[in-house]
Amino acid sequence: MSSSPRELPEAPGSSDPYRWIILIVATLAQAGTAVVFLGVGALAGFIQEDFDLSGVQTGLLVTAVGLAPLVALLPTGRLLDRRSERLIITGGALLLAAGAAVAALSESYVIVLAVLLIGGTGYSASQPGGSKVVAAWFPPHQRGLAMGIRQTGLPLGGALAAAILPAVADQSDWRAALLVAAAVATLSGIVFGLAYRPPAVITYASVPGFRSELGGLLRMKPVRMAMQSGLAMVSIQFVIISYLMLYLRDVHDIPLTRGAWMLFGVQSAGVAGRVVLAAWSDRVSNRMLPVVLAAGAAALGAVIFGLTGAGPSFPILLILSIVAGFFAFGWYGPWVVFVAEAAPGHAVGMTLALAMTANQLGIVLAPPLFGLLLDLTGGYVVPWLITGGFLAFVSVRVGLAARPGRHM
């Protein structure tokens, strides 16, 4: 089987100018939920200090909000193939916001983990739902660019979280900051619900049984490539979100509030990366190529972090972080178009959800594993080098498999 993605049929709304409104509200919905989803990582240092947490416990904060989608993504994706996206995406945003609000009012670390876990279920609607919406509204020649713009919602929300939430936490506390994040997610979900409408012509297919459909998707080479590359890339992404500020504080004596601006730079570079790499994918024969190159560059960035001890100035660290962020966050644009175009026509939502389930596995495992290595070795060298080695391995493996005629 060739690794080149199969094109989706011409989108029913491809000539309707309202598709640009859809793109805007889908991007805003993603950004709003990302303020909570990534805001937990931006606040990890403050929560760590409040509860006196270990490295593993700190990583579990990010794991908690990402664990529920690991289970909920596949049912949600199947539901997206059969029902309108409006209630699913809006309801998911409100559930995520509610979880963040309750966590902000909790006095126990265990309760914070529990309610973030429950609220995280709502995030399972945002990623596959918004991606399916854009794929349905845009024609193939615009799909990469449109999906890249839509996928800027995640780093945009992360950049907003990095710029605002640590400052609020510094002036008040992390609880007030998490309430701000919950309010943003609520507003974004409501705006999407009010503005969204489906394309002029759309049908919801009668789909095969769940197990039959899942087995068929897992046998597809492009789906397997997407799952492997997504797992690796989302791991470095959430390691950066969870530990960059702590790494800068512990190794380079940069305060958390200043390190937050470094994280803002990383997320902002990721916004540019998602658009640039996705637009490039419209012009190459295989959309997986930008993903493979991004994985190699992110691996190099992780190794450099691991080998860089105290000494470099803030501007040098900022430049390094921005370059790493461009690739470590920018991969998602072409990746998600690759998945959507590889999907059978009746199962776009299910295929996206399956691939994103592998991503959630990286979100769940990478931060606490990085924290465990940090606790065991007492430093950041080994965790960064192992992360970089894993990325390099996956980059080579997927790059070789993506060549025409190769099998995985």
C-alpha positions in Angstrom: 0.0 0.0 0.0 1.3 3.4 -0.9 1.8 5.9 2.0 0.4 8.7 0.0 -2.9 9.9 1.5 -6.1 9.4 -0.4 -8.1 12.5 -1.0 -11.4 13.1 0.7 -14.2 13.9 -1.8 -14.8 17.6 -2.6 -16.2 19.2 0.5 -19.9 20.1 0.3 -19.2 23.6 1.6 -16.0 24.2 -0.5 -17.4 27.1 -2.4 -19.4 28.7 0.4 -17.6 31.7 1.9 -19.1 30.8 5.3 -16.3 28.2 5.5 -14.0 30.9 6.7 -16.3 31.7 9.6 -16.4 28.0 10.4 -12.6 28.0 10.4 -12.5 30.9 12.8 -14.9 29.5 15.3 -13.4 26.0 15.1 -10.0 27.6 15.8 -11.3 29.6 18.7 -13.0 26.5 20.2 -9.7 24.7 20.1 -7.8 27.7 21.5 -10.3 28.1 24.4 -10.1 24.4 25.5 -6.3 24.5 25.1 -6.1 27.3 27.7 -7.3 24.7 30.2 -5.6 21.7 28.7 -2.2 23.3 28.4 -2.8 25.8 31.2 -2.4 23.0 33.7 1.2 22.5 32.5 1.9 26.3 32.6 0.7 26.3 36.2 2.5 23.0 37.2 5.3 24.9 39.0 2.9 26.9 41.1 0.8 23.8 42.0 4.1 21.9 42.7 5.1 24.6 45.2 1.7 24.7 46.8 1.4 21.0 47.4 5.2 20.3 47.7 5.0 17.7 44.9 7.7 15.4 43.5 8.6 15.3 39.8 6.3 12.3 39.1 3.4 14.0 41.0 3.9 17.2 39.0 3.8 15.2 35.7 0.6 13.5 36.8 -1.2 16.9 36.8 -0.8 17.0 33.0 -1.5 13.3 32.8 -4.8 13.7 34.7 -6.3 16.1 32.2 -5.1 14.0 29.3 -6.1 10.5 30.6 -9.8 10.6 30.1 -9.6 11.3 26.3 -7.5 8.2 26.0 -10.7 6.2 26.7 -13.3 8.7 25.4 -11.8 9.6 22.0 -12.9 6.5 20.1 -16.6 6.7 21.2 -16.5 10.4 20.6 -15.1 10.0 17.1 -17.7 7.4 16.2 -20.4 9.7 17.5 -19.0 12.5 15.3 -19.5 10.3 12.2 -23.2 9.9 13.1 -24.3 13.2 14.7 -23.9 17.0 14.4 -20.7 18.4 15.7 -22.3 21.4 17.4 -23.5 19.8 20.6 -20.6 17.5 20.8 -17.9 20.2 20.6 -19.8 22.8 22.7 -20.7 20.2 25.4 -17.1 19.0 25.6 -15.8 22.6 26.1 -18.3 23.2 28.9 -17.4 19.9 30.6 -13.7 20.7 30.5 -14.3 24.1 31.9 -16.4 22.7 34.7 -13.6 20.3 35.7 -11.1 23.1 35.8 -13.4 25.3 37.9 -14.0 22.5 40.5 -10.2 21.8 40.6 -9.6 25.4 41.3 -11.9 25.2 44.4 -10.3 22.0 45.7 -7.9 21.9 48.6 -6.6 18.4 48.1 -4.0 17.3 45.4 -5.9 14.0 45.0 -9.2 15.8 44.4 -7.5 18.1 41.9 -6.3 15.1 40.0 -9.7 13.5 40.1 -11.7 16.4 38.8 -9.1 17.2 36.1 -9.5 13.6 35.0 -13.3 13.9 34.8 -13.2 17.3 33.1 -10.6 16.1 30.6 -13.3 13.9 29.1 -14.6 17.0 27.4 -11.4 17.6 25.6 -12.0 14.4 23.6 -14.5 16.3 21.5 -12.4 19.3 20.5 -9.6 17.8 18.5 -11.3 15.3 16.3 -14.5 17.4 16.1 -12.8 20.5 14.9 -10.6 18.7 12.5 -13.6 16.9 11.0 -15.4 20.2 10.6 -12.6 21.8 8.6 -12.1 18.7 6.5 -15.8 18.8 5.6 -15.8 22.5 4.7 -12.6 22.9 2.7 -11.6 21.5 -0.7 -8.3 19.4 -1.0 -6.2 22.2 -2.5 -7.0 24.5 0.6 -7.3 21.7 3.2 -3.7 21.7 4.4 -3.6 25.5 4.9 -7.0 25.6 6.5 -6.2 22.7 8.8 -2.9 24.3 9.7 -4.7 27.5 10.6 -7.3 25.5 12.6 -4.5 23.6 14.4 -2.9 26.8 15.6 -5.7 26.8 18.2 -3.7 24.5 20.4 -0.5 26.5 20.6 -2.4 29.8 20.5 -4.3 28.6 23.6 -1.0 27.4 25.1 0.6 30.7 24.4 -2.3 32.6 25.9 -2.1 30.3 29.0 1.7 30.8 29.3 1.3 34.6 29.0 -1.6 35.1 31.3 -2.0 32.2 33.8 1.4 32.3 35.5 1.1 36.1 35.9 -2.4 35.7 37.5 -1.0 32.9 39.7 2.0 35.1 40.7 -0.3 38.0 41.7 -3.0 35.9 43.3 -2.6 32.1 43.2 -2.9 29.2 40.8 -6.6 28.7 41.7 -7.6 32.1 40.4 -5.6 31.4 37.2 -7.4 28.1 36.7 -10.7 29.9 37.1 -9.7 32.3 34.3 -8.9 29.4 32.1 -12.3 27.8 32.8 -14.0 31.0 31.8 -12.1 31.2 28.5 -13.1 27.6 27.7 -16.7 28.2 28.5 -16.8 31.3 26.2 -15.2 29.5 23.3 -17.6 26.6 23.5 -20.6 28.9 23.5 -19.3 30.9 20.5 -18.8 27.8 18.5 -22.3 26.5 19.4 -23.9 29.7 18.3 -22.0 30.2 15.0 -21.6 26.6 13.7 -23.7 25.1 10.9 -23.0 22.0 8.8 -22.2 22.3 5.1 -25.2 22.7 2.8 -25.2 19.0 1.9 -24.2 16.5 4.5 -25.2 12.9 5.4 -24.3 10.8 8.3 -23.4 7.3 7.1 -24.5 4.0 8.4 -21.2 2.7 9.7 -19.9 -0.9 10.4 -19.8 -2.4 13.8 -17.3 -0.8 16.2 -14.9 -3.7 16.4 -15.0 -4.4 12.7 -14.4 -0.7 11.9 -11.6 -0.5 14.5 -9.9 -3.6 13.2 -10.1 -2.3 9.6 -8.5 1.0 10.5 -5.7 -0.6 12.5 -4.8 -2.7 9.4 -4.2 0.5 7.3 -0.6 1.5 7.0 -1.2 5.3 6.9 -3.1 5.0 10.2 -0.3 3.0 11.8 2.3 5.6 10.7 0.2 8.4 12.0 -0.2 6.7 15.4 3.5 6.1 15.8 4.6 9.6 14.7 1.8 11.2 16.7 2.8 9.3 19.9 6.4 10.4 19.6 5.7 14.1 18.7 3.1 14.7 21.3 5.5 13.3 23.9 8.1 16.0 23.3 5.4 18.6 23.1 4.0 17.8 26.5 7.4 17.3 28.1 8.1 20.9 27.0 4.8 22.1 28.3 5.2 20.4 31.7 9.0 20.8 32.4 10.5 23.6 30.3 9.8 26.2 33.0 11.0 23.9 35.7 14.2 23.1 33.7 14.9 26.8 33.2 14.4 27.4 36.9 16.4 24.5 38.2 19.3 24.5 35.6 19.5 28.1 34.5 18.1 30.0 37.6 15.3 31.6 35.5 12.3 32.4 37.7 9.0 30.7 36.8 7.4 34.0 35.7 10.2 34.7 33.3 10.3 31.1 32.1 6.6 31.5 31.3 7.6 34.0 28.6 10.0 31.4 27.2 7.1 28.9 27.0 5.0 31.7 25.4 7.8 31.9 22.7 7.7 28.2 22.2 3.9 28.1 21.8 4.0 31.1 19.4 6.6 29.5 17.3 4.4 26.4 17.2 1.6 28.6 15.8 3.8 29.6 12.9 5.0 26.0 12.5 1.5 24.6 12.2 0.6 27.0 9.4 4.0 26.8 7.5 4.4 23.1 7.6 0.7 22.4 6.8 0.8 24.8 3.8 4.0 23.1 2.7 2.2 19.8 2.9 -0.2 21.0 0.2 2.8 21.2 -2.2 4.5 17.9 -1.5 3.5 14.4 -2.7 3.4 13.0 0.9 2.0 15.0 3.8 4.0 12.8 6.2 7.3 14.3 5.0 7.0 17.5 7.1 6.1 15.4 10.1 9.2 13.2 9.7 11.4 16.3 9.4 9.8 17.9 12.4 10.5 14.8 14.5 14.2 14.8 13.5 14.5 18.5 14.4 12.7 18.1 17.7 15.0 15.1 18.6 18.0 17.4 18.0 16.4 20.1 20.2 15.9 17.6 23.0 19.5 16.5 22.9 20.7 20.1 22.9 18.6 20.8 26.0 20.1 17.7 27.7 23.7 18.7 26.9 23.3 22.4 27.7 24.3 23.1 31.3 24.2 26.3 33.2 25.8 29.3 31.5 24.0 30.2 28.2 22.3 33.6 28.3 18.5 34.1 28.3 18.5 35.2 24.6 20.4 32.1 23.5 18.0 29.9 25.5 15.1 31.7 24.0 16.3 31.2 20.4 16.9 27.5 21.1 13.4 27.1 22.6 11.7 29.0 19.8 13.4 26.8 17.1 12.5 23.7 19.0 8.9 24.9 19.5 8.5 25.5 15.7 9.0 21.8 15.0 7.9 20.2 18.3 4.5 21.9 18.0 4.3 22.6 14.2 4.1 19.0 13.2 0.4 18.7 14.0 -0.9 20.7 11.0 0.2 18.3 8.2 -0.2 15.3 10.5 -3.9 15.8 11.0 -4.6 16.4 7.3 -2.7 13.2 6.5 -5.0 11.3 8.9 -8.2 12.9 7.6 -7.2 12.2 4.0 -6.2 8.6 4.8 -9.6 7.9 6.4 -12.4 6.0 4.8 -15.2 8.4 3.8 -17.6 7.0 6.4 -15.1 7.1 9.3 -13.3 10.4 9.2 -14.2 11.1 12.8 -13.3 7.6 14.0 -10.0 7.6 12.2 -9.0 11.0 13.6 -10.0 9.8 17.1 -8.0 6.5 16.8 -4.9 8.4 15.7 -5.4 11.0 18.5 -5.8 8.2 21.0 -2.2 7.3 20.4 -1.4 11.0 21.0 -3.2 10.9 24.3 -1.1 7.9 25.3 1.9 10.1 24.9 0.2 12.9 26.9 -0.6 10.5 29.7 2.8 8.7 29.8 5.5 11.2 28.8 5.3 13.8 31.6 5.3 11.4 34.5 8.0 9.2 32.9 10.1 12.3 32.3 9.5 13.2 35.9 10.4 9.7 37.1 13.7 9.9 35.2 14.3 13.3 36.7 13.7 12.0 40.3 15.9 8.9 39.7 18.9 10.7 38.1 18.6 14.0 40.0 19.0 16.1 36.8 17.7 16.8 33.3 20.4 15.3 31.2 19.2 11.7 31.0 15.5 12.6 30.6 16.2 15.0 27.7 18.6 12.6 26.0 16.1 9.6 26.2 13.3 11.8 24.9 15.6 12.9 21.9 16.6 9.3 21.2 13.0 8.1 21.1 12.1 10.9 18.7 15.0 10.1 16.5 14.1 6.4 16.4 10.5 7.1 15.4 11.6 9.7 12.8 13.8 7.2 11.0 11.2 4.3 11.3 8.3 6.3 10.0 10.5 8.1 7.3 11.5 4.7 5.9 8.0 3.3 6.1 6.5 6.4 4.3 8.4 5.7 1.2 6.2 4.2 -1.6 6.1 0.4 -1.6 7.4 0.0 2.0 5.3 -1.8 4.7 5.1 -1.4 8.4 
